[in-house]
Amino acid sequence: MTHHQLLIAANTLWVVVAAVLVMFMQAGFAFLEAGLTRMKNAAHIAGKNVLIFGLASLVYWLVGFGLAFGDGNGLVGTHGFAPSIDALLAVGKAPYSAFVGIPGAAGWLFEVVFAGVSLAIVWGAMAERAKLWVYFAFGAIFTVVYSVVSHWVWAPGGWLQRFGMQDFAGSTVVHYQGALAGLAGALLLGPRIGKFVGGKPQAIPGHNMAYTTLGVFILWFGWFGFNPGSTLSVDYGGVGFFAYVALNTNLAAAAGVIGAMVTAWAVIRKPDLSMMLNGAIGALVAITAACAFVAPWAAICIGLVAGAIVVLGVLLVEKLGIDDPIGALAAHGMAGVWGTLSLGFLTVPELAERLDWGQGGLLYGGGFHQLGVQALGLVAVGAFTFTASFAVLWAMKVTVGIRTEPHVENMGLDVSEHGMWGYPEFYIPVPGGYGTEHHGHPVVSPPRPAPAPATPAAPATG
């Protein structure tokens, strides 16, 4: 093997491993969302996560990858649809000239798991009241919308990339877009039954905070594929630069937990666990754009602010009368906006030059140029993605309906949509299951005592 071939092999191995880590984030979303919602919808949440990843994989192979990374113009890729052997094994050649250090197949695998993450964010804001078919129909359309914006920001020659918009791993492309579509869905669906009474928000606690915590740790773990893997090679930015990206990612997440805890303690007088967990997610979202461009101290600042934003954002969303069961609008939308804009202030000029991507931020004497580019990208993506998502979901709503009937929602989507329960023993008799006489340890559930013998009658007296 030549040195160049060894480098391609190393790059491919790294990208495939990173892609697998990002795919594992689907398990994190399943636990996070199931834990923050009610047990009567647990199987529905799990089924939805399996469905959307399967759907995204097929649509992305058919059209998404070509739209996002196929050779084309500044607006969209026009080649590479339904790719076959030659296109997927080629390195740095048409129709995927953008992937100069890995074969097209590795590029597809890494990018399709990103599309799946963005879709998972959408459904969090629409949880517990949307019909299952909406996930299927809108999921296919959103994958196309997502792919177009991916081309704008990440593909060589994309119009926002030509302006120098910095979004290393997807604060805008992945998370902001997912939150925008989720906002459109939440507005059109309306709140869950009982969420607002007399205009005042009512708490609907999630059924399992241990699941939620496990989900956040899985997502945190997966983010080490998400951000460092976006180098797409072992030497982009310098040999081993991906380790620096990983360091910034972890620092921000850690700071996000602290920022959310302190803010929650100050505002709601308790260090709420769900806020702390979403603080970590919000910080990871925010650092996703900035992880390769900022100094470690700046990564901590970005995470601290993101943690505070999540707490205040969740409260604001409720105050506006929007029902977002898992806090996706704050953790992925507002934190994504902050992470994208932070680069306008905090990008280190030497790192931007090292990556050949944009320029330094305001605090380093770079002026307002990069901040203006970041804002332009947010406005353009926001207008396109929200308008497209709202229009499609509105059309579905007025034609066939997107929300379950009230009695179905009250019953739970597990049985109505899937004909099963996530926790069947709490709802139906299960032989040997919870609540039966055969369930549990004999010390806890002792056998019934034998009936006492009848008392003999007293003898008659004369």
N, C-alpha and C positions, 0 to 999 in steps of 0.2 A: 504494500500500500504506500502511496505517496503521502507526503505531509498534508496535502490538501484533502485527500480522501480520509485520512485519520481525523482531520478537523471536522469534516462533514459527519463522520460517524459519531464523534463526541457530541457535536451539536444535536444530532438527531436523537441520541440517547437522552440527553438532558431535556429536550423539548417534550419527548414522549413521557418521561417521568413526571415532568411538570404538568402535562395535560392530565395524567391520571390523578394527580393531587387535586386539580381543579374539578375533575369529574366527581371526586369524593365529596366535594362541597354540596352536591345534591343531597347526600345523606344528612349533612349539616342543616340544610334548609328544611328538610323533612322533620327532623327533630325539633328545630327551632319553632317552626310554624305549628306543629302538632302540640307542642308544649304550651304555646301561648293562646291556643284556642280550646274549645270545649271537647270533652271526650266523645261526644256523640258525632263528631266530625273527624276523628283521628284517622280512620281508614281512608276517608275521602282525601285528606291532606296527603297521605302517603301515596295513594293512587295517582293523584294529580302530579306529584313530582316524577313518578315513573313515566307517566304519559307525556309530559312536556319534553323530557329529555329525549325520549324515543322520537317524538314528532320533530323536534328541532334538528336532530341528527339527519333525518331523511330530507327535510326541506332544505337544510343547509348544504347537503351534498347536491341536491337537484339544482338549486338556484342561488342560495345564499352566498356560498363561497365565491362563485363567479362574480356576483354583484359587489362583494366586499373587496376581494383581492385579485380578481381577474384583470388582465390588462384592459384598459379602457380610457376614459377621459376624467376630468376633474370631478364629475358628479357621480359616476357609477362605472363599475366594471362591465365590460361587454363581451368577455370571453371566459371560458372555463366552466361552463354549466354542465352538470352531470358528468364530471371528469372520469376518465378511464385510465388505463394502465400507464400510457406514455406520459400524460400530464402529471400524474401523481408520483411518478418515479423521477421525473426530471428535477434538476437543481438549478435555479436561477434562469430558467428558460420559459418562454411563452407556454401556456397562458398565465403562469404565475411567476412572472419575472421578479416580483417583490421578494420572494424567498430565495436569497442568494446563498444561504449557508445550510439549508435543509431541503429535503425533497418536498414536493407538493403535498404528499400524504401526511407528513409530519405537521406541515402548516395547517392542513384541514383539521387534523385531530386537535391541535391546540386551540384553534379558533372556534370550533364547534362547541367546545365545552364552555367557552365564554358566552356564546349565544344562549346556551342552556341556563347559565346563571342569570342573565338578564331577564329571561322568561320567568324564572322562579321568583324574582322580585315582584313582577307584575301581580302575580296571584296572591301574594301576601296581603296586599291592600284590599283584595276582593274576596277574602276568605269567608267561609261559612254562609254564603248566600248566593253564589253564582252557580248556574247550571254547568254540568260537566261538559256538555258539548261546546260551551263558550271557550273553554280552555283549548279544545281541539281546533276550532275554527279560527279564533283570534290568534292562537299561538302560531299558526302557519303564516298569517299575515304579518304579525309582529316580527317574526324572524326575517322577513323581507325588509321591513322598515329598519330594523336593527342593522342589517347588512349594508344598506345604503349609507347610513351614518358612519359605519366602520370604514367605508371607502373614503369618505370625506376627510377623516382624521388620520387614518393609519396607512392607507395605500399610497405608494409613491405617486405624486401628481394629484392626489386628492386636494380639493380646493382649500380646505382648512389646514391641511398639512403644508401647502405652499405658503400660507400666511405664517406658519410657524407655531400653530397651536400645540401646546404641550399637554399630552395626556398619555403617560407612559403605559399604563395598563388598564385604563377604562373608568375613571371616576365619572366621566361624561358619557363615553360610548356605552358602557355596560350598565352602570348603576343609575345615573341620572335618567337615561332612557327608560329603564325598567320602572323607576319611580313615576315618571311622566305618564306612562301607560297605565300604571296602577292608580294614579290620581284620576285619570279619565274614567276608569272603571268604577272607582269608589263613588265618584260624583253621580254617575248614571245609575248605579245600583241602589244608592241610598244606604243609610245605616242599617245594621242588624236590628231585628225586633227587640225592643227593650233597651237599646243603647242610649237613647235620649228620651227622657220623660219630662214633659213640660219645658223642653229646650235645654235641660241640664244633662250632662253626660253621666251615665251610670257605669260603674265598674263591671266588666265581664271578665273575671280572672281566667287566665289560662289554667288548664287542668293539671299540668305537671312541670314545675320549674326545674326539676332535675333533667328532664328531656331538653328543655330550653338551654340549660347550661351545657349539656353535652353537645347540643347542636352548635353553640357558639364556639366551643373548643375545636370541633371538627372544622368549622369554617375558618377559624384562625389558623389551624394547621394547613388547610388547603390553600390559604392565601400565600404560603411560601412557594406554591407552584404558580399562583396567579401573577404575583408581581415579579419575583426573580425570573420566572419562566418567560416573561415578556421580553427578555433580552434576545430570545430566539437563538442564542449561541452561547458558547462558553467564553467568548472573547469580545463581545460587543461592549464598548466602553472601556476595554482593557481586560486582560485575562483574569477571570474570577470576579469581575465587576458585579455579577449577580449576587455575590455574598453581601456586598455593600447595600444592595437593594433590599435584601432580606433583613439586614440589621435595621434599616430605617422603618421597614414594615412592622417589625416587632416593637420598636420603641414607640411608634405612634399608637399601636393597639394598647400597649400598657398604659400610656398616658390617657387614652380615651376612657379606660375604666375609672381612673382616678378623677378625671374631669367630670364624668357623669355622676360619680358618687358624691363628690363635693357639691355639685350643682343640685342634685336631688335632695341632699341633706339641707341645703340652704333654702330651697323653694318649697318642697313638700314635707320637710322636717324628718324624713326617713331616707336612709341609703337603700332605696328600692332596688332589689336584685334585677328586675327586668330592665330598669334604666341602666344599671351597670353593664349588663350584658349587651344591650343595644348600644351603649357607649363604646364598647370594644368594636362592634360592627361598624358604627359610624366613623370611628377613627381609621379602621382598615379601609373603608370606602374613600375617605378623604386622602389618605396617603397613597392610594392607588395611582393617582395622577402624578404625584410629586416624588415618589420613592427614589427615583434615579436622579433627581435634579436638585435636591436640597441637602443641607448639612444635618447631622444628627440632632443638634439642638432645635433646628427648625421642624424636624419630624415630630419631636416631642410637643412643640407648640401647636402644630397642626392637629395632633391627637387630642391634646387638652381642650382646644377650642371645639373640635368635633364632638367630644363627649358632652360638653355643655350645650351645644346646638341640638343634640338628640333629645335631651331632657326638655329643653324649652320648646323644641319643635313638636314633640309629642303632645304637650299641653296646648300649644297653639292650634294644632290640627283638630283636637277635640273641641276647643273653643269655637272654631269655625263651623262646627257641626258635621265634620267629616269623620266617618268611621274607618279607622285603619287598624285592624286587629293586632298586627305585629309591629307597628311602628315603622313600616317601610318608607313612608314619605319623608320622615325625619332622618332615619338612618342612612337611606340610600339617595334620597333626593336632595335634602338640605345639606347634608354632609358632603355629597358629591359636588354640589355647587361651591361650597367652601374650599374643598380640596383643589378644584379646578382654578378658582380665583387666587388661591394662596400662592400659586406659581408666579403670578404677576408681581408679587412682593418678594418671594423667598428663593427663586431660582438662582443658583450659584453660576455665574458666567462661565467659569472653567468647566463645570459639568455640562452645561448646554453646549459648549464648544466641543467637549470630548465626545458627546453623543451626536453632534451636528444637528441639533434640534432646537430651534428657537433661540432666544437670547436671555441675558440675565434679568433679574427682577428689580423692582424699584428700590429695595433696600440695599442693593449692590450697585447703585448708580446706573441702572439700565433704563431709567425713565419709565414712562407709562405705556410704552409700546406693547410689552408682553401682556400687561394687565388688560389692555384694550383688545388684544387678540383673543385672550381667554374669555373675556366677556362676549365678544362677537360669536365665538363658538357656542357658548351657552345659549345665547338668544336664538341662533340659527337652529341648533338641535332642538331646543325647547319648542320653538314654533312648529317645526316640521313633525316631530314625534308626537307631541300632544295633539296637534290638529288631526294627524292621520289616525291616531288611536281613538280619539273621541268620535271622529266621523264614522269609523268602522263599527265601533261598539254601539253608537247611537242607531246606526242602520239596523244592526242586529236586534236592538231593543224594540224598535218600533215595528219590526216585521215578525219576528218569532219569539222575542223575549229573552232576556239574559238572566233574570232572577227567578229563583225557585218560589213556589207558592208558599204562603205563610204557614200552612199546616206542615208542609215538607220541611221548611226551615226549623220549625219548632221540634219536629220529630228528629231531625239530624240528617245530614247528607249521606252518612254511612249507609243506612238502610234504604233510603229513597233512591240514591243514585247507583249504589253498588249491590244492594240486596244482602248486605252483611254488616257486622258491627266491628269496630276496632276493639271494643271491650264487650264481647257478647254476654259474659256472665253477669254484667250489671243490668242487662236489658231483657234477657230471655233465659228460661231454665236450660242449664247445660248439665248433662249427667256427670255427677262427680265434681261439679264446678262450685264456684263461690256461692255460699248461702245454702248449700244442700247439707243434708245430715251426714254425708260422707266426706265433706270438705274439712280440712284442718286437722290439727293434732288432737289426739284423744283427750289430752289435758285441757285443751281449749273447748273441745266439743265432746263432752263425755256422753256415753250411751245413756239412754233413758232408763230410769230405775224401774224394776219390776213392780207391778201393782201390789199393794199391801193385801195380805189375806183378809178375808171377811171376818169380822168379830163374831164369835158364836153367840147365839141367843142365850139370855139368862134362863136358868131352869125355872119352871113354874112352881109357885108355892101354894100350899093349901090353906 
